[in-house]
Amino acid sequence: MLTRFLSRNRISKRSSCSYGRREDMGKKMTFALAFCNRGFMPGELIYGAREDMVKAVTDAGYDYIAMDAELTRYGGIETRDEGLLYAKWLKEHEGQYDGVIFSMPIFADENGAITALQDAGVPILMQAYPDEIGKMDFAHRRDAFCGKFSVTDVFTQYQVPFTVMKPHVVHPLSEAFAQNLRDFAAVCRVVNGMKRCNIGCIGARTTAFKTVRFDEITMQKYGINVESFDLSELVFKVGKKADDEEAVVKKVAALEAYSDFTGVAADKKLMLAKISVVIDEYISAYHLDAIALRCWNEMEEILRVCPCVLLSELNDRGIAASCEIDMCSAITMRAMALASEIPTTVLDWNNNYGEEENKVILFHCGPVPKSLMTDQGRVTSHKMFDKTDPGSGCGTNEGRIKPGKVTLSNCQTKDGKIIVYASEAAFTDDPIEEAFFGCGGVCEIPDMQDKMIRLARGGFKHHTSVGAGHMKEILKEAFTTYLGYEWVEID
C-alpha cells in the first residue's frame, strides 16, 4: 500500500512539515470538490448537490475550491476528457487543497472519476446521495447507492486509495455527514502531516533501554526523515549561552509563565532555559516536527538538571517531544496531535491500580503538556536522581492528568515495516496519593488484561502515546489506507 500510494500519487506541496504546530492547530482546511455525472441519469440533480456540498463544507468551518461548473455538462465529471480537464485543474491548484470530496448525487461514470482523481495526491472522500421514498421516478431517482460501488471498485483496480465512511449513502446537509467531514479532515491532517515530516533524535539511545530501538531506514521509507544530533554538541552549545543572552532571558520568562518555578533555584532555571533555547535552534534550523531526547543521565551528571518540563512545554506548543530517545512514540504522538489538534504526550505503563483489572496508572516524570493536566504543574527535583546524586535532577513537572476520553497508541519498526496499534480509553478522577511523584493519572481501559497480553506478545514497549479524544478509526484509516503502516488490532 505504501509504495502504491507514493508512486502513483504525487505528493502535494501542502505535505511539508507545517502541520501540527500549535500555531497551525485549528488552521482552516480546504477541500477540492468534485461531482460525478452519467448520461442517462438526471443530471439536473448535480446543481443541487453543488449547493449542498458548498454549504456543508463552509458550515463546518472549512474552505473549498471547485472547478467552474460551466466547463462540463451540469458541472459534473463523466467522460475521460472531462476527467482530464479536472485532473489538469487539480494540478494547477496543487498545494491549495488538503483532500478531495468526490460527490455522487447520481450513479457515477467510473471512467471519468478515475481519470480525474488518480493523481490527486491527497485523501479522497467518497460521498453518495441517498434516494428518497416518494421520489423514485426516473426524474428523481439517483441510484448513487449502487454507483458508489462502481467507483470504489475501479479505484481499487487502479490502486488509488480512498476513504469510505458510514452510512453508505448520506446527504451532505445531515449531521451524519457533518461528522464524516470532521473525521475526514482529521484523516487528511494525519496523512498530509506524516507522509513528509522531520523528527530530531537528540542523543544516542540510552544503553540500558533496548526497548526504544528503532530503524531509521524504515522510517525514511515511510517519509519520516530522522535528523540525529550528538548530545555532546547540545552540551557544548548550552555552555556557550550567556546568562543575559536575549533568547535565554525570554525563555526564562516563558518557562516561568508555563509552570510553577517558585521552588527552583536561579541557576537551575537558567540552565533549563539554555537547554530549551538550543533545542529550539535545532527545531528551527532543521524544520523539526517532533523530537526524541536522551534525557538521562548525562544531563543530570553534567548540566545538573532534568529536562522533563522542557518536553512538556514543547508538547504544549505542538512539537511532539518524547523522552528516552523513544522515536516510535514521537511518531504516534505527532499523528494524534494532527488528528485531534490537541497536544499529546508519552507515558509509562507504570502501576496497577489496586485490584482494578481495567485500571492502570500511566505516568512519566513530566513531559505531559499542561493542556492535558488538571493545572499547570510544579517544577521539582527528580526523586530518582536525588536518591543517588542529590541536586542533579531539577526539572520534573509534577501534577495530575485531567479526566477525559483518550486514545492510546504506539508503534515499532520491524522487518522494514512500521507496525502500529491504537485503543480507546479514559482517564478517571480516581485519586493518586500525593507521595507519587511526577505526572500521572488513572486510566480505565476496557478488557485491559487481554490488551496487555497482546502488547507483550507483540513486542511493544513500556511506553504508550496518549492523545485527547477517541480517534482510533481516524488513525487506522490514515495509517493503513494512505500511509501503508501495518496495523495490529489489540481490542
C-alpha positions in Angstrom: 0.0 0.0 0.0 2.8 2.5 0.9 4.7 2.0 -2.4 1.4 2.1 -4.3 0.3 5.4 -2.8 3.7 7.2 -3.0 4.4 6.1 -6.6 1.0 6.6 -8.1 0.1 9.8 -6.4 2.2 12.9 -6.5 2.9 14.3 -3.0 1.1 17.6 -2.6 3.1 20.7 -1.7 0.9 21.0 1.4 2.6 17.8 2.7 5.6 19.7 4.0 6.3 20.0 7.7 3.9 22.7 8.8 1.1 20.6 10.2 0.6 20.1 13.9 2.4 23.1 15.4 0.4 25.0 18.0 0.1 27.9 15.6 -1.3 25.6 12.9 -3.8 23.8 15.2 -7.3 24.9 14.1 -6.0 26.1 10.8 -8.8 26.2 8.2 -8.6 23.2 5.9 -9.5 23.3 2.2 -11.2 20.6 0.2 -11.3 20.3 -3.6 -14.9 19.4 -4.6 -15.7 17.1 -7.5 -19.1 15.9 -8.8 -20.0 13.0 -11.0 -22.3 12.7 -14.0 -23.7 9.9 -16.1 -25.5 10.4 -19.4 -28.8 8.6 -18.8 -29.2 9.8 -15.2 -31.0 13.0 -14.1 -28.0 15.4 -14.3 -30.0 18.4 -13.1 -29.6 16.9 -9.6 -25.9 17.8 -9.7 -26.7 21.5 -9.4 -28.4 21.0 -6.1 -25.6 18.8 -4.9 -23.1 21.5 -5.6 -25.1 24.0 -3.4 -25.5 21.3 -0.7 -21.8 20.5 -0.6 -20.6 24.1 -0.5 -23.0 24.8 2.4 -21.9 21.6 4.2 -18.2 22.4 3.9 -18.5 26.0 4.8 -20.9 25.5 7.7 -18.4 23.0 9.1 -15.8 25.8 9.2 -13.7 24.5 6.2 -12.9 26.2 2.9 -13.3 24.7 -0.6 -12.2 25.1 -4.2 -14.3 23.8 -7.1 -13.8 23.8 -10.9 -16.1 26.2 -12.8 -19.4 24.4 -13.3 -19.8 25.8 -16.8 -16.8 23.8 -18.1 -18.6 20.4 -18.1 -22.1 19.2 -18.6 -24.1 20.0 -15.4 -20.8 20.8 -13.7 -20.1 17.1 -13.3 -17.3 14.7 -14.5 -18.4 11.9 -16.9 -16.2 11.5 -19.9 -12.4 10.9 -19.9 -12.0 14.3 -21.5 -13.8 15.8 -18.5 -11.8 13.8 -16.2 -8.6 15.0 -17.8 -9.9 18.6 -17.6 -10.5 18.2 -13.8 -7.1 16.5 -13.3 -5.4 19.4 -15.1 -7.4 21.9 -12.9 -6.3 19.9 -9.7 -2.7 20.1 -10.9 -2.9 23.8 -11.4 -4.2 24.1 -7.8 -1.7 21.7 -6.2 -0.9 22.7 -2.7 -4.2 24.6 -2.2 -6.3 21.7 -1.0 -5.9 19.1 1.8 -8.3 16.5 0.5 -10.8 15.8 -2.3 -14.5 15.2 -1.7 -16.0 13.2 -4.6 -19.7 13.7 -4.5 -22.1 11.3 -6.3 -25.5 12.8 -6.5 -26.4 10.2 -9.1 -24.9 7.0 -10.5 -21.3 7.9 -11.4 -19.3 7.2 -14.5 -16.2 5.5 -13.2 -14.1 6.3 -16.3 -14.3 10.0 -15.7 -13.9 9.6 -12.0 -10.6 7.7 -12.1 -9.2 9.9 -14.8 -9.9 12.9 -12.7 -8.6 11.7 -9.4 -5.9 9.1 -9.9 -3.1 11.6 -9.3 -4.9 13.7 -6.7 -2.1 13.0 -4.1 -4.3 13.6 -1.1 -7.0 11.6 0.7 -10.3 11.2 -1.3 -13.7 11.0 0.5 -16.4 9.1 -1.5 -19.9 10.6 -0.7 -23.0 9.3 -2.3 -26.6 10.7 -2.0 -29.5 8.7 -0.6 -32.7 8.2 -2.6 -35.9 9.4 -1.1 -39.1 7.4 -0.7 -41.7 9.1 -2.9 -39.0 10.4 -5.3 -38.2 7.1 -7.1 -39.4 8.2 -10.6 -36.8 8.5 -13.3 -36.6 12.2 -12.9 -35.5 12.0 -9.3 -34.1 8.5 -8.7 -30.4 8.7 -8.0 -29.1 5.1 -7.8 -26.0 6.5 -6.1 -26.1 3.7 -3.6 -25.2 1.3 -6.5 -23.0 3.7 -8.4 -20.7 4.2 -5.4 -19.6 0.6 -5.7 -18.7 1.1 -9.4 -16.4 3.9 -8.5 -14.8 2.3 -5.4 -14.3 -0.9 -7.4 -12.4 0.9 -10.2 -10.3 2.9 -7.8 -9.3 -0.3 -6.1 -8.4 -1.8 -9.5 -6.2 1.2 -10.2 -4.8 1.0 -6.7 -5.8 4.6 -5.8 -6.6 4.8 -2.1 -9.9 6.4 -0.9 -12.0 6.8 2.2 -15.5 5.5 2.7 -17.5 6.1 5.9 -20.8 5.1 7.4 -23.5 5.5 6.3 -23.0 4.2 2.8 -25.2 7.0 1.4 -25.6 10.3 3.2 -27.0 13.7 2.5 -24.4 16.5 2.7 -26.6 18.6 5.0 -27.2 15.8 7.5 -25.5 15.6 10.9 -24.0 12.2 9.9 -22.1 13.9 7.0 -21.0 16.7 9.3 -19.3 14.0 11.4 -17.9 12.4 8.3 -16.4 15.8 7.4 -14.8 16.2 10.8 -13.3 12.7 10.7 -12.1 13.1 7.1 -10.5 16.4 8.0 -8.6 14.6 10.8 -7.6 11.9 8.4 -6.3 14.5 6.0 -4.3 16.2 8.7 -2.6 12.9 9.7 -1.8 11.8 6.2 -0.5 15.2 4.9 1.4 15.8 8.1 3.0 12.4 8.3 3.9 11.5 4.7 6.7 14.1 4.8 8.0 15.0 8.3 11.2 15.5 10.2 12.0 14.1 13.6 15.0 15.1 15.6 16.9 12.5 17.5 18.9 14.4 20.2 21.4 11.9 21.7 22.1 8.2 21.2 19.8 5.6 22.7 20.4 5.2 26.4 22.5 2.0 26.7 20.2 0.2 29.1 17.0 0.9 27.1 17.0 -1.5 24.2 13.2 -1.3 24.3 13.3 2.0 22.4 15.5 0.8 19.5 14.2 1.8 16.1 15.1 1.5 12.4 15.9 4.9 10.8 15.9 3.5 7.2 12.4 2.0 7.8 11.2 5.4 9.0 12.6 7.1 5.9 10.8 4.6 3.7 7.5 5.9 5.1 8.5 9.6 4.6 9.8 10.2 8.1 13.2 11.8 8.0 15.4 11.5 11.1 18.0 14.2 11.9 20.4 12.9 14.5 22.4 15.2 16.9 25.1 14.1 19.3 24.3 15.0 22.9 27.8 16.4 23.4 27.0 19.0 20.8 24.0 20.1 22.8 26.1 20.3 25.9 28.7 22.4 24.0 26.1 24.8 22.6 24.5 25.2 26.1 27.9 26.0 27.5 28.3 28.9 25.1 25.0 30.6 26.0 25.4 33.7 28.2 23.0 34.3 31.1 22.0 37.6 29.6 21.5 36.5 26.0 18.2 37.8 24.8 16.8 34.3 23.8 17.8 32.9 27.3 16.2 35.8 29.2 12.9 35.4 27.1 13.0 31.7 27.7 13.3 32.1 31.4 10.2 34.3 31.4 8.3 31.9 29.1 9.1 28.9 31.4 8.1 30.8 34.5 4.8 31.6 32.8 4.3 28.0 31.7 4.8 26.1 35.1 5.3 26.8 38.7 9.1 27.5 39.2 8.8 29.0 42.7 10.9 26.3 44.2 13.6 26.3 41.5 17.0 28.0 42.1 18.0 30.7 39.7 21.0 28.8 38.3 18.8 25.7 37.6 16.2 27.9 35.9 18.9 29.5 33.7 20.3 26.1 32.7 16.9 24.8 31.7 16.3 27.9 29.7 19.6 27.5 27.8 18.8 23.9 27.0 15.4 24.9 25.8 16.9 27.6 23.5 19.4 25.1 22.0 16.6 22.6 21.3 14.6 25.4 19.7 17.5 26.2 17.5 17.6 22.6 16.3 13.9 22.7 15.6 14.2 25.9 13.7 17.3 25.0 11.7 16.2 21.6 10.7 12.4 22.2 10.5 11.7 19.5 13.0 8.1 18.5 13.6 8.9 16.2 16.6 11.9 15.3 18.7 13.1 12.5 21.0 15.6 13.5 23.6 18.2 11.5 25.6 17.1 12.8 28.9 19.3 10.8 31.2 21.7 10.6 32.8 24.3 12.8 31.2 22.2 16.0 31.5 21.8 15.3 35.2 25.5 14.5 35.7 26.9 17.3 33.5 24.3 20.0 33.4 22.7 19.2 36.8 19.1 19.4 35.5 16.4 17.2 34.3 14.7 18.3 31.0 11.1 17.0 31.7 9.4 20.3 31.9 11.1 21.4 28.6 9.5 18.4 26.9 6.1 19.3 28.5 6.4 22.9 27.1 7.4 21.6 23.7 4.4 19.3 23.6 2.1 22.1 24.6 3.5 24.1 21.6 2.5 21.2 19.3 6.1 19.9 18.8 5.7 16.2 19.8 8.5 15.7 22.3 9.4 12.2 23.6 11.8 11.3 26.3 14.3 8.4 26.5 15.0 8.6 22.7 11.7 6.9 22.1 11.4 7.8 18.4 8.5 5.4 17.8 6.4 7.2 20.4 7.2 10.5 18.7 5.6 9.2 15.5 2.3 8.3 17.2 2.4 11.4 19.3 2.6 13.6 16.2 -0.1 11.6 14.4 -2.5 12.0 17.3 -1.7 15.7 17.6 -2.5 16.1 14.0 -5.8 14.2 14.3 -7.1 15.9 17.4 -5.4 19.3 17.1 -4.6 18.9 20.8 -1.1 18.3 22.3 -0.1 14.8 23.1 2.3 13.0 25.5 4.2 9.8 26.1 3.7 7.8 29.3 4.9 4.7 31.0 2.6 1.7 31.6 3.6 2.2 35.2 1.5 0.8 38.0 -1.6 -1.4 38.6 -4.3 0.5 40.5 -5.1 -1.8 43.4 -7.2 -4.7 42.4 -8.9 -2.9 39.5 -8.2 -5.2 36.5 -9.2 -2.5 33.9 -7.3 0.4 35.5 -3.6 1.4 35.3 -1.6 4.4 36.5 0.0 5.9 33.4 3.0 8.2 34.4 6.1 10.0 33.4 8.4 12.4 35.1 7.0 15.5 33.4 6.6 15.6 29.6 2.8 15.9 29.9 1.6 19.2 28.3 -0.3 21.4 30.7 -3.3 21.3 28.4 -3.7 17.6 29.4 -3.1 18.4 33.2 -5.5 19.5 35.9 -3.3 22.5 36.5 -0.1 24.0 35.1 2.2 21.7 37.2 5.1 22.3 39.6 8.8 22.0 38.7 10.6 19.9 41.3 13.7 17.7 41.6 13.6 14.2 40.2 13.4 11.9 43.2 15.1 9.0 41.4 18.2 11.1 40.8 18.1 12.7 44.2 18.4 9.3 45.7 21.9 8.7 44.3 23.1 12.2 43.3 21.3 14.9 45.2 20.7 18.2 43.4 21.2 16.7 39.9 17.6 16.3 38.8 15.8 19.6 39.0 13.3 19.9 36.1 10.5 17.3 36.6 7.0 18.8 36.1 4.7 17.3 38.7 1.0 17.2 38.5 -2.0 15.1 37.6 -3.6 14.2 34.3 -7.2 15.5 33.9 -10.1 13.1 33.4 -11.4 12.6 29.9 -11.5 10.3 26.8 -8.2 9.4 25.3 -6.6 7.3 22.6 -3.5 5.2 23.4 -1.2 4.3 20.5 2.4 3.3 19.7 4.4 1.7 17.0 7.5 -0.3 16.3 9.9 -0.6 13.3 10.3 -4.3 12.4 11.5 -6.0 9.2 11.2 -2.8 7.2 7.7 -2.0 8.4 6.1 0.4 10.8 3.7 -1.6 13.0 1.1 0.4 15.0 -1.7 -0.1 17.4 -4.4 2.1 18.9 -7.0 1.7 21.6 -9.5 4.0 23.2 -9.7 4.6 26.9 -10.4 7.3 29.5 -8.6 8.9 32.4 -10.7 8.9 35.5 -10.8 11.2 38.6 -9.6 8.3 40.8 -7.1 9.7 43.3 -3.3 9.0 43.4 -1.5 9.6 46.7 0.4 12.8 47.0 3.7 11.0 47.5 3.5 9.6 44.0 6.0 11.9 42.1 5.9 13.1 38.5 2.8 13.5 36.4 0.3 10.6 36.3 -3.3 9.6 36.1 -5.6 6.6 36.5 -6.6 5.3 33.1 -9.5 2.9 32.6 -9.1 0.6 29.6 -11.8 -1.9 28.6 -10.5 -5.5 28.6 -7.2 -4.2 29.7 -5.7 -7.5 30.8 -6.2 -9.1 27.4 -4.7 -6.0 25.7 -1.7 -6.2 28.0 -1.1 -9.8 26.8 -1.4 -8.7 23.1 1.0 -5.8 23.6 3.5 -8.0 25.4 3.4 -10.8 22.8 3.5 -8.1 20.0 6.8 -6.8 21.3 5.6 -3.3 22.1 7.5 -1.1 24.5 6.8 0.1 28.1 5.6 3.4 26.7 2.3 4.4 25.2 1.5 7.7 23.4 -1.6 9.4 24.7 -3.9 11.8 22.8 -7.1 13.6 23.9 -10.3 12.2 22.5 -11.3 9.0 20.7 -9.7 8.7 17.3 -8.8 5.1 16.8 -10.7 4.8 13.5 -9.2 8.0 12.2 -5.7 6.8 12.9 -6.4 3.4 11.4 -7.8 5.0 8.2 -4.8 7.3 7.8 -2.2 4.7 8.7 -3.5 1.8 6.7 -5.3 3.3 3.7 -2.9 6.0 2.9 0.4 5.7 4.7 0.9 1.9 4.5 1.6 1.2 8.1 0.8 -2.4 9.4 -2.0 -2.4 11.9 -2.2 -4.6 15.0 -5.7 -4.9 16.5 -5.5 -5.2 20.3 -9.2 -4.6 21.0 
